[in-house]
Amino acid sequence: MTQNLEIVNVMNNIKQNSMLLVNSVVLREVDGQWGLDEQTCAALVRWADNFERVIMAGPALPEHIAIKKYSSTTGTILWQSVADLPCADRIELVPLPYTYKLPDFIKAYTTTRQLLRQKILNTQYLVFQLCGLIGDWAGVACLEAINLKRPYSVYIDRVEYEVISRTLHSLPLKRRIKEHLTLPWMKRYQRYLIRQSEVGLFKGQDCYPEYSPFCKQPHCVYNVHTKKSDWINESSLNSKIESLLNGEPLQVCYVGRAAEMKGPLDWLQTVHRVYKAGVDVKATWLGDGALLLKMKSLAQELGIADRVNLVGFVSEQSKVLQTMRENHIFLFCHKTPESPRCLVESIVSGCPIVGYGSSYSQELVSQYGGGVFAPMNDWQKLADLVIELNSDRAKLSELIRAAALSGRCFDEETVYQHRSDLIKKYLNSNI
């Protein structure tokens, strides 16, 4: 009775048109202020376009881990203070414990759940981004919302247990054992939390089919950070096609981490096969990661070091998009069921996506075209597709135009408006 009275009293003070987002995106101190990576900051601005107040809770990254995790060999992130955002006065960051080891998670569980409880009781719209099991505070927020009988939305951007399963072989032995033991529990846990939600926002057609059967109101959504102003213009599109038809070298690129799940070694093998077939090819990889040094070594071993430009991390999105606009093919070898944003950015830039097929990649270009796909892990077949496109440049030109047309379906203002409308529609009716 006392608990019910507390809930009623607090809920009477809910901040209208407020949203609580609990996810695994890490917070880090930036010049004495809490900050986030630039892409998440851009997302917060878009959320603030649709909600009067946005509260985001995520794990606070200890500095010693930040230095190790985001070194030049494992990945690079541009951090930005949230205080510098134009909507900073309407955004609240809630740092949570960084607890991905079971003893740490257990120790912090009770106090963190109580903190999430207060935020849940005072916020109108609840959105929880599930990502795992141990250390996943979004899942704990779901449990507390269920206990309080508060409707919530789940957002999932990749099939985490499949991603882990497919990359187990590359993990250290101790980590492999841990993941092998916890994966079945993660799957059951996530499905339970999805069943209890009011609406599911599942990113792309790799996530949607996997999770939608367990959800009352499943929806396929996208997460992009390109604007309408980023769409390739007609002049640039014509210049790219003209260069292609005039016999210039075939230019292929990729943007992303040099990590196992991105298939960087398959990518190099593909480029090598294309080159050995007599194609005058130039390949560019933007992005750093744990496998970058191995990529450089393999490029030397295959004799294509002069054909491959391993640029490393590029901070400016404008330069990334410009690279895509200038290249003829976006070549990718993704090995796991995720929904990478780089494929959207590529078609927005009029660069057709050619790579390992998945429900996500195929759906992106299902309406207007702009992609060609090979079976998963078959880099020989993928190389043959590139060779065929190079030999029929009129067909490749058509593919470039189709990609640009497919890209017109994606801009961040539209996709965040769509997601916000779904949250308000289904959570409003159940408060």
Residue pairs with C-beta under 8 A, 6 or more apart in sequence:
7 121
7 148
7 149
10 118
10 121
10 122
11 121
13 122
14 121
14 122
14 123
14 124
15 52
15 53
15 122
15 123
15 124
16 52
16 124
17 51
17 52
17 53
17 124
17 125
18 51
18 52
18 53
18 54
18 55
18 122
18 123
18 124
18 125
19 47
19 51
19 53
19 54
19 55
19 123
19 124
19 125
19 126
19 127
19 423
20 55
20 56
20 57
20 119
20 120
20 123
20 125
20 126
20 127
20 141
21 47
21 54
21 55
21 56
21 57
21 127
21 128
21 129
22 56
22 57
22 58
22 116
22 127
22 128
22 129
22 137
22 138
22 141
23 56
23 57
23 58
23 128
23 129
23 131
23 138
23 155
24 58
24 59
24 129
24 131
24 132
24 135
24 136
24 137
24 138
25 36
25 37
25 40
25 56
25 58
25 129
26 36
26 58
26 59
26 60
26 61
26 98
27 34
27 35
27 36
27 58
27 59
27 60
27 61
27 93
27 95
28 34
28 35
28 36
28 60
28 61
28 63
28 66
28 79
29 35
29 63
30 79
30 80
30 81
31 81
33 81
33 82
33 83
34 60
34 81
34 82
34 93
34 95
35 41
35 79
35 80
35 81
35 82
36 44
36 56
36 58
36 79
36 80
36 82
36 93
37 77
37 78
37 79
37 80
38 77
38 78
38 79
38 80
39 225
41 80
41 82
41 85
42 225
42 412
43 223
43 225
43 416
44 54
44 56
44 82
44 85
44 87
44 91
45 85
45 86
45 87
46 412
46 413
46 416
47 54
47 416
47 420
48 54
48 85
48 87
48 90
48 91
49 413
49 416
49 417
50 416
50 417
50 420
51 125
51 420
52 90
53 90
53 91
53 92
53 123
54 87
54 90
54 91
54 92
55 91
55 92
55 93
55 94
55 119
55 123
56 91
56 92
56 93
56 94
57 93
57 94
57 95
57 96
57 116
57 119
57 137
57 141
58 93
58 94
58 95
58 96
58 137
59 95
59 96
59 97
59 98
59 99
59 135
59 137
60 95
60 96
60 97
60 98
61 69
61 98
62 98
65 98
68 74
69 75
70 76
70 77
72 288
72 313
73 288
73 289
73 290
73 292
73 293
74 288
74 289
74 290
75 257
75 288
75 289
76 288
76 313
76 315
78 315
82 88
82 91
82 93
85 91
94 115
94 119
96 112
96 115
96 137
97 104
97 108
97 112
98 104
98 135
99 105
99 107
99 108
99 134
99 135
100 134
100 135
101 134
101 135
102 134
104 135
105 134
105 135
109 140
112 137
112 140
113 140
113 143
113 144
116 137
116 140
116 141
116 144
117 144
117 148
120 126
120 141
120 144
120 145
120 148
120 150
121 148
121 150
124 427
124 431
125 153
125 423
125 424
125 427
126 141
126 145
126 150
126 151
126 152
126 153
126 427
127 152
127 153
127 154
127 155
127 201
127 423
128 138
128 139
128 141
128 142
128 145
128 152
128 153
128 154
128 155
128 193
129 138
129 154
129 155
129 156
129 157
130 136
130 138
130 139
130 142
130 154
130 155
130 156
130 160
130 190
130 193
130 194
131 138
131 156
131 160
132 139
132 160
132 186
133 139
133 182
133 185
133 186
133 189
134 182
139 189
139 190
139 193
141 152
142 152
142 154
142 193
142 196
142 197
143 193
145 151
145 152
146 196
150 431
151 197
151 198
151 426
151 427
151 430
151 431
152 197
152 198
152 427
153 197
153 198
153 199
153 200
153 201
153 422
153 423
153 426
153 427
154 193
154 194
154 197
154 199
154 200
154 201
154 215
155 200
155 201
155 202
155 203
155 221
156 190
156 200
156 201
156 202
156 203
156 207
156 211
157 203
157 204
157 207
157 223
157 338
157 339
158 203
158 206
158 207
158 336
158 337
158 338
158 339
159 206
159 207
159 210
159 211
159 336
159 337
159 338
160 186
160 190
161 183
161 186
161 187
161 190
162 210
162 336
162 337
163 261
163 336
163 337
163 338
164 179
164 183
165 183
166 261
166 335
166 336
167 260
167 261
167 335
167 336
168 176
168 179
168 180
169 176
170 260
171 179
190 211
191 211
191 214
194 200
194 211
194 214
194 215
195 214
195 215
195 216
197 215
197 216
198 216
198 217
198 426
198 427
198 430
199 215
199 216
199 217
199 218
199 219
199 422
199 423
199 425
199 426
199 427
200 211
200 212
200 215
200 216
200 217
200 218
200 219
201 219
201 221
201 419
201 422
201 423
202 208
202 210
202 211
202 212
202 215
202 218
202 219
202 220
202 221
203 220
203 221
203 222
203 223
203 339
204 220
204 222
204 339
204 359
204 360
204 363
204 364
205 220
205 339
205 358
205 359
205 360
205 362
205 363
206 337
206 338
206 339
206 358
206 359
206 360
207 220
207 337
207 339
207 360
208 218
208 220
208 359
209 359
210 337
211 218
212 218
217 426
219 422
221 415
221 418
221 419
221 422
222 339
222 344
222 410
222 415
223 339
223 341
223 415
224 341
224 344
224 345
224 348
224 410
224 411
224 412
224 415
225 317
225 341
225 412
226 321
226 344
226 345
226 348
226 410
226 411
226 412
227 411
227 412
227 413
228 411
228 413
230 321
230 345
230 348
230 349
230 411
231 348
231 404
231 407
231 408
231 411
232 325
232 348
232 349
232 350
232 404
232 407
236 325
236 350
237 350
237 400
237 401
237 404
240 325
240 326
240 328
240 350
240 400
241 397
241 400
241 401
244 250
244 328
244 393
244 396
244 397
244 400
245 393
245 394
245 397
249 280
249 281
249 282
250 274
250 279
250 280
250 281
250 282
250 328
250 329
250 386
250 390
251 281
251 282
251 283
251 284
251 326
251 327
251 328
251 329
252 271
252 274
252 281
252 282
252 283
252 284
252 327
252 328
252 329
252 330
252 331
252 354
252 386
253 283
253 284
253 285
253 286
253 323
253 324
253 327
253 329
253 330
253 331
253 351
254 262
254 267
254 284
254 285
254 286
254 287
254 330
254 331
254 332
254 342
255 285
255 286
255 287
255 320
255 323
255 324
255 330
255 342
255 345
255 346
256 262
256 286
256 287
256 332
256 340
256 342
257 287
257 288
257 289
258 264
258 285
258 287
258 288
258 289
258 290
258 291
258 292
258 294
258 295
259 289
259 290
259 291
260 291
260 335
261 334
261 335
261 336
261 338
262 289
262 332
262 333
262 334
262 335
263 332
263 333
263 334
263 335
263 356
263 379
264 285
264 289
264 291
264 292
264 294
264 295
264 333
265 291
265 294
265 295
265 298
266 333
266 335
266 377
266 379
266 382
267 283
267 285
267 331
267 332
267 333
267 379
268 295
268 298
268 299
268 302
268 304
268 308
269 302
269 379
269 383
270 331
270 333
270 379
270 382
270 383
270 386
271 281
271 283
271 304
271 307
271 308
271 331
271 383
272 302
272 303
272 304
273 379
273 380
273 383
273 384
273 387
274 281
274 383
274 386
274 387
274 390
275 281
275 304
275 307
277 383
277 387
279 386
279 387
279 390
281 307
281 386
281 390
282 307
282 309
283 304
283 307
283 308
283 309
283 331
284 308
284 309
284 311
284 323
284 327
285 295
285 308
285 309
285 310
285 311
286 311
286 312
286 313
286 314
286 320
286 323
287 311
287 312
287 313
287 314
288 312
288 313
292 310
292 312
295 310
296 305
296 310
299 305
299 308
299 310
314 320
314 323
320 345
321 345
321 348
321 349
324 330
324 345
324 346
324 348
324 349
324 350
324 351
325 349
325 350
325 351
327 351
328 351
328 352
328 396
328 400
329 351
329 352
329 354
329 386
329 389
329 396
330 342
330 343
330 346
330 351
330 352
330 353
330 354
330 355
331 354
331 355
331 382
331 386
332 340
332 342
332 343
332 353
332 354
332 355
332 356
332 361
333 355
333 356
333 379
333 382
334 340
334 355
334 356
334 358
334 361
335 356
335 376
335 377
337 358
337 359
337 360
338 360
339 360
340 360
343 353
343 360
343 361
343 364
344 364
344 407
344 410
346 352
346 353
346 403
347 353
347 364
347 365
347 370
347 371
347 403
347 404
347 406
347 407
347 410
348 407
348 410
349 404
349 407
350 400
350 401
350 403
350 404
350 407
351 400
351 403
352 365
352 370
352 371
352 372
352 396
352 399
352 400
352 402
352 403
353 361
353 364
353 365
353 370
353 371
353 403
354 371
354 372
354 373
354 382
354 385
354 386
354 389
355 361
355 373
355 374
355 382
356 373
356 374
356 375
356 376
356 377
356 378
356 382
357 373
357 374
357 375
357 376
358 373
358 376
361 371
361 373
362 371
362 373
364 370
364 371
364 406
365 371
365 402
365 403
365 406
367 406
367 409
368 402
368 405
368 406
368 409
369 399
369 402
369 403
369 405
369 406
370 399
370 400
370 402
370 403
370 404
370 405
370 406
370 407
371 399
371 403
371 406
372 385
372 389
372 399
373 385
374 381
374 382
374 384
374 385
375 381
389 395
389 396
389 399
390 396
